[in-house]
Amino acid sequence: MAINRLLSFFLNEIKKNKILAIFFLIIAAQQIFFILKFPPIYEADTATYIEPAKQILETGTFYSDTRVSGYPVLLAIAKKAAG
């Protein structure tokens, strides 16, 4: 699979380059900190993004009177990748 090759390449590069490994660990630690420190924010229009994303995952189609497809598609891809 392409993901396995990409992961293998990335891990090999980290083994070769200590600075890249340190940079990766700093970025990962920062992201974990922000995820744990700040809870998700739900605004009044959050559902207008999440519902079309669910629709894309369930039916493979997109329809919305108020939203363009970009962000709901991104959410659908993230949800699919995360499981």
N, C-alpha and C positions, 0 to 999 in steps of 0.2 A: 504494500500500500504506500501511497505517497506520503501519508502522515508518518509512517514508520521510518521512511528514508529521511524525511526532514528532521525528525527527532534524533535519529542516529547521527546525521550530519551535525546538528546543533551540539549534541553531547560530545562528539569528537572535537569540535572547535573549542569547546569549553576546556577540555582536557589539555589542548595545545596552548591555550591563551589564558593565563591566570587573571589578567586584567578583565577580560570578558567575563570570567566566572565571578569575580568580585562585583562587577557592575550588575550582572544578572541577580546576584543575591541581594544587593542593595535595593534594586527595583522591586524584587519580589517581597522583601521585608516592608517596603513602603506601601505596596498595594495591600498586603495583609493588615498593616496598621490602619489604613483608611477604611477597609472593609469592616474591621472590628470596632473602630472608634465611631464611625458615622453610620447610623442606620439608613436604610433606603428612604428616599423622600417621595411621598405621594402627593401630587398636586391635583387640582380639580380636573385637569385634562389627562391625567395618567391613563384612565380607562380608554380614552380615545386613541391611544397608542397600543395598549395591550390587547384590546379586543380584536383589532384588525390583525395583529400578529398571531393570535390564537386561530383566527379564521384562515390565515395563510397556512398554518400548520395542519389544520383539520381538513380543509378542502382544496388547498393549493391555489386558491383564487384570492383576489383582493378587491374589496369594494368599500369605499368610505366617502361620505358626502363632505367631510371636513378635513381629511388628511390626504397627503400624497403618500406614495408607497414606500419611500426611502427608509424612514426610521422603523416602521412596523416590520419591514423585511429584515432589517438589521436585528431587531429583537427576535424575530422568528428564527433566524440563523443562530443567534446566541443560545436560544432556548433549545434548539435541535442539537447543537454541539454539546451543551451542558447536560443533556439527557432529560 
